[in-house]
Amino acid sequence: MAAAAVACRRALLLHGQHQWPQRWAGAAVPTSAARSISQLVKTNGRRAFLVDTLALVRKLESQGVPTKQAEAITSAITEVLNDSLESISESFVSKAEMQKSEMLQESNISKFKSQVQSSQENHFSLLQRETEKLRGDIDKMRSELKYEIDKVTAGQRLDLNLERGF
């Protein structure tokens, strides 16, 4: 029973109540108060799962386990639970860390998108300039070709006119 009282006192301290309530002094801790502490709490950066130790001790006692053994079993179970939860919690990422990572990834994706868009705009601009240059070259070649064709045609007409005149 002493371990249950210690566990309840520890739970009250964890919840910010630094004094043992006078109405509980010398009396058994009400089951409803003990059950309200069965939750996962974080103290000093370390997670602890608070077990309803009083209910567990009473359950063991009702099964015929002596009080001292029931308290020892309860203490061992609480310690194992806390250690297990601590080791499990180390392998998981907190919600805040996950959100921070998510924001960082979104930022990187946004930067990548803007770089891709800038690159596309640059390439499009280069293609437009190259296309205009090629159109100018084609127009120049077309006019040179037309000049050459006109020159050859004029030379043939001159030759025909000279043949007729003689």
KEKE-3310 file (N, C-alpha, C; in steps of 0.2 Angstrom, whole numbers, plus 5000, padded with zeros to 4 digits):
npx = (5004:5010:5018:5009:5004:5015:5017:5005:5008:5019:5013:5004:5014:5019:5009:5009:5004:5010:5008:5002:4986:4976:4964:4967:4977:4983:4973:4966:4969:4957:4950:4945:4953:4966:4964:4963:4976:4982:4990:4999:5013:5024:5039:5052:5058:5058:5048:5034:5024:5010:5004:4989:4992:4987:4975:4980:4987:4977:4970:4979:4980:4967:4968:4975:4988:5001:5003:5015:5022:5013:5014:5028:5027:5019:5027:5038:5031:5027:5039:5045:5035:5038:5051:5050:5042:5049:5060:5054:5049:5060:5063:5053:5047:5044:5028:5030:5043:5041:5032:5041:5051:5042:5039:5051:5054:5043:5047:5059:5054:5047:5057:5064:5054:5053:5065:5065:5055:5061:5072:5065:5059:5070:5076:5065:5066:5078:5076:5066:5074:5084:5075:5070:5082:5085:5074:5077:5089:5084:5075:5085:5092:5082:5079:5092:5092:5081:5086:5097:5090:5082:5092:5098:5087:5085:5097:5095:5084:5089:5099:5090:5083:5094:5096:5085:5086:5096)
npy = (4994:5006:5009:5012:5024:5032:5032:5039:5051:5055:5056:5067:5077:5078:5083:5096:5099:5102:5098:5086:5082:5087:5080:5068:5064:5051:5043:5032:5033:5039:5029:5035:5046:5041:5034:5044:5048:5039:5040:5046:5056:5070:5074:5084:5082:5069:5055:5047:5034:5034:5023:5016:5013:5010:5003:4992:4986:4983:4974:4964:4960:4956:4944:4936:4939:4944:4960:4966:4960:4962:4976:4977:4970:4979:4990:4985:4983:4996:5002:4994:4997:5011:5012:5004:5012:5024:5019:5016:5028:5035:5031:5036:5051:5067:5076:5090:5090:5083:5091:5102:5096:5094:5107:5111:5103:5106:5119:5117:5110:5121:5130:5122:5121:5134:5136:5127:5133:5145:5141:5135:5146:5153:5144:5144:5157:5157:5148:5155:5166:5160:5154:5165:5170:5160:5161:5174:5170:5161:5169:5178:5169:5165:5177:5179:5168:5171:5182:5177:5168:5177:5184:5174:5171:5183:5184:5173:5178:5188:5182:5175:5186:5191:5181:5181:5194:5193)
npz = (5000:5003:4992:4983:4988:4987:4973:4970:4976:4969:4956:4959:4961:4948:4941:4945:4958:4973:4986:4997:4998:5012:5015:5011:5019:5030:5026:5014:4997:4986:4973:4961:4960:4959:4947:4938:4935:4926:4913:4899:4902:4900:4908:4912:4900:4898:4895:4904:4909:4918:4929:4936:4950:4963:4960:4953:4963:4972:4964:4963:4976:4978:4971:4979:4982:4992:5001:5001:4990:4980:4979:4975:4963:4956:4956:4948:4936:4932:4931:4920:4910:4909:4905:4893:4885:4884:4877:4865:4861:4858:4845:4837:4829:4834:4833:4831:4826:4814:4807:4806:4797:4787:4783:4779:4768:4759:4757:4750:4739:4733:4730:4721:4711:4707:4702:4691:4683:4680:4673:4662:4657:4653:4644:4634:4630:4624:4614:4606:4602:4594:4585:4578:4573:4564:4556:4550:4544:4534:4527:4521:4514:4505:4498:4492:4484:4476:4470:4463:4454:4447:4441:4433:4425:4419:4411:4402:4395:4389:4381:4373:4367:4360:4351:4343:4337:4329)
capx = (5000:5015:5020:5003:5003:5021:5015:5000:5011:5023:5008:5002:5019:5020:5003:5009:5002:5016:5007:4998:4980:4975:4959:4970:4982:4981:4967:4967:4968:4951:4951:4944:4959:4971:4963:4964:4983:4984:4991:5006:5015:5031:5042:5059:5060:5057:5041:5033:5017:5008:5000:4985:4995:4982:4970:4984:4989:4971:4968:4983:4978:4961:4969:4978:4995:5002:5003:5022:5023:5009:5018:5034:5025:5016:5033:5041:5027:5027:5046:5045:5031:5041:5057:5048:5039:5055:5064:5050:5048:5066:5063:5048:5048:5038:5024:5033:5049:5038:5030:5047:5053:5037:5039:5058:5053:5039:5051:5064:5050:5045:5063:5065:5049:5054:5071:5063:5051:5065:5075:5061:5058:5076:5076:5060:5068:5084:5073:5063:5079:5086:5070:5070:5088:5085:5070:5081:5094:5080:5073:5090:5094:5077:5080:5098:5090:5077:5090:5100:5085:5080:5098:5098:5081:5087:5102:5092:5080:5094:5101:5084:5082:5099:5096:5080:5088:5101)
capy = (5000:5012:5010:5015:5030:5035:5033:5044:5057:5057:5059:5074:5082:5078:5087:5102:5099:5100:5096:5080:5085:5086:5076:5061:5062:5046:5039:5028:5038:5037:5026:5040:5051:5037:5032:5050:5049:5034:5044:5048:5063:5072:5078:5085:5079:5061:5053:5042:5032:5034:5018:5016:5008:5008:4999:4986:4983:4980:4969:4958:4958:4952:4937:4932:4941:4948:4967:4968:4957:4966:4983:4975:4968:4985:4994:4983:4984:5003:5003:4991:5001:5018:5010:5002:5018:5028:5017:5016:5035:5037:5029:5040:5058:5071:5080:5096:5089:5081:5097:5106:5093:5095:5113:5112:5099:5111:5125:5115:5109:5127:5132:5118:5123:5141:5135:5124:5137:5150:5137:5134:5152:5155:5140:5146:5163:5155:5145:5160:5170:5155:5153:5172:5170:5155:5164:5179:5167:5158:5175:5181:5164:5166:5183:5178:5163:5174:5187:5172:5165:5183:5185:5168:5172:5189:5182:5169:5182:5192:5177:5174:5192:5192:5176:5184:5200:5191)
capz = (5000:5003:4985:4979:4990:4984:4966:4969:4978:4963:4951:4960:4960:4941:4939:4948:4965:4977:4993:4998:5000:5019:5016:5010:5024:5034:5023:5008:4991:4982:4967:4956:4960:4957:4940:4934:4934:4921:4906:4897:4903:4899:4913:4911:4893:4899:4895:4909:4909:4925:4930:4942:4955:4968:4957:4952:4970:4975:4960:4965:4983:4978:4969:4985:4982:4998:4999:4999:4983:4975:4978:4971:4956:4953:4954:4942:4930:4931:4928:4913:4905:4907:4901:4886:4882:4883:4871:4859:4860:4855:4838:4833:4828:4837:4828:4829:4821:4808:4804:4804:4791:4781:4780:4775:4761:4755:4755:4745:4733:4731:4727:4715:4706:4704:4698:4685:4680:4678:4668:4657:4654:4650:4638:4629:4627:4620:4608:4602:4599:4589:4579:4575:4569:4559:4551:4547:4539:4529:4523:4518:4508:4500:4494:4488:4479:4471:4466:4458:4449:4443:4437:4428:4420:4414:4407:4397:4391:4385:4376:4368:4363:4355:4345:4339:4334:4323)
cpx = (5004:5017:5015:5003:5009:5019:5010:5003:5015:5019:5006:5007:5020:5015:5004:5007:5007:5015:5002:4991:4978:4969:4961:4975:4980:4976:4969:4966:4962:4953:4950:4950:4965:4970:4964:4971:4986:4985:4998:5008:5022:5034:5050:5062:5060:5050:5040:5026:5015:5003:4995:4987:4991:4978:4974:4985:4983:4969:4972:4982:4972:4962:4973:4986:4996:5004:5010:5024:5019:5012:5024:5032:5023:5022:5037:5038:5027:5034:5047:5042:5035:5047:5055:5046:5045:5059:5060:5049:5054:5066:5058:5050:5042:5034:5027:5039:5047:5036:5036:5050:5049:5038:5046:5057:5049:5043:5056:5060:5049:5051:5064:5060:5051:5061:5070:5059:5056:5070:5071:5060:5064:5077:5071:5063:5074:5081:5070:5069:5082:5082:5070:5077:5088:5080:5073:5085:5090:5078:5079:5092:5088:5078:5086:5096:5086:5081:5094:5096:5083:5086:5099:5093:5082:5092:5099:5087:5084:5097:5096:5083:5088:5099:5090:5082:5093:5098)
cpy = (5006:5013:5014:5022:5035:5037:5039:5051:5060:5059:5066:5079:5083:5083:5094:5104:5097:5098:5090:5083:5083:5080:5069:5059:5057:5042:5036:5033:5035:5034:5031:5044:5047:5035:5038:5051:5044:5037:5045:5055:5064:5076:5078:5082:5072:5059:5047:5041:5030:5028:5019:5011:5005:5002:4992:4983:4980:4974:4963:4955:4954:4945:4933:4934:4945:4955:4969:4966:4961:4973:4982:4974:4975:4990:4992:4984:4991:5005:5001:4995:5008:5017:5008:5008:5023:5026:5017:5024:5038:5036:5032:5048:5062:5075:5086:5095:5087:5087:5102:5103:5094:5102:5114:5108:5103:5117:5123:5113:5116:5130:5129:5120:5129:5140:5132:5129:5143:5147:5136:5140:5154:5151:5142:5153:5162:5152:5150:5164:5166:5154:5160:5172:5166:5158:5170:5176:5164:5164:5178:5176:5164:5172:5183:5173:5167:5179:5182:5170:5171:5184:5180:5169:5178:5188:5177:5173:5186:5188:5176:5180:5193:5187:5179:5190:5198:5187)
cpz = (5000:4996:4981:4981:4988:4977:4965:4971:4972:4957:4952:4959:4952:4938:4942:4955:4969:4984:4992:5001:5008:5020:5015:5015:5029:5032:5016:5002:4987:4975:4961:4955:4957:4949:4935:4932:4928:4914:4905:4898:4901:4904:4912:4905:4893:4899:4901:4908:4916:4925:4936:4946:4960:4966:4956:4958:4972:4971:4962:4971:4983:4975:4973:4985:4988:4996:4997:4992:4978:4974:4974:4964:4952:4951:4948:4936:4927:4928:4921:4908:4904:4903:4894:4882:4880:4877:4865:4857:4856:4847:4834:4833:4831:4832:4826:4825:4815:4804:4802:4797:4785:4778:4776:4768:4757:4753:4749:4739:4730:4727:4721:4709:4703:4700:4691:4681:4677:4672:4662:4653:4650:4643:4632:4626:4622:4613:4603:4599:4593:4583:4575:4570:4563:4553:4547:4542:4533:4524:4519:4512:4503:4495:4490:4483:4474:4467:4461:4452:4444:4438:4431:4423:4416:4409:4401:4393:4386:4379:4371:4364:4358:4349:4341:4334:4329:4318)
residu = (MET:ALA:ALA:ALA:ALA:VAL:ALA:CYS:ARG:ARG:ALA:LEU:LEU:LEU:HIS:GLY:GLN:HIS:GLN:TRP:PRO:GLN:ARG:TRP:ALA:GLY:ALA:ALA:VAL:PRO:THR:SER:ALA:ALA:ARG:SER:ILE:SER:GLN:LEU:VAL:LYS:THR:ASN:GLY:ARG:ARG:ALA:PHE:LEU:VAL:ASP:THR:LEU:ALA:LEU:VAL:ARG:LYS:LEU:GLU:SER:GLN:GLY:VAL:PRO:THR:LYS:GLN:ALA:GLU:ALA:ILE:THR:SER:ALA:ILE:THR:GLU:VAL:LEU:ASN:ASP:SER:LEU:GLU:SER:ILE:SER:GLU:SER:PHE:VAL:SER:LYS:ALA:GLU:MET:GLN:LYS:SER:GLU:MET:LEU:GLN:GLU:SER:ASN:ILE:SER:LYS:PHE:LYS:SER:GLN:VAL:GLN:SER:SER:GLN:GLU:ASN:HIS:PHE:SER:LEU:LEU:GLN:ARG:GLU:THR:GLU:LYS:LEU:ARG:GLY:ASP:ILE:ASP:LYS:MET:ARG:SER:GLU:LEU:LYS:TYR:GLU:ILE:ASP:LYS:VAL:THR:ALA:GLY:GLN:ARG:LEU:ASP:LEU:ASN:LEU:GLU:ARG:GLY:PHE)
# end
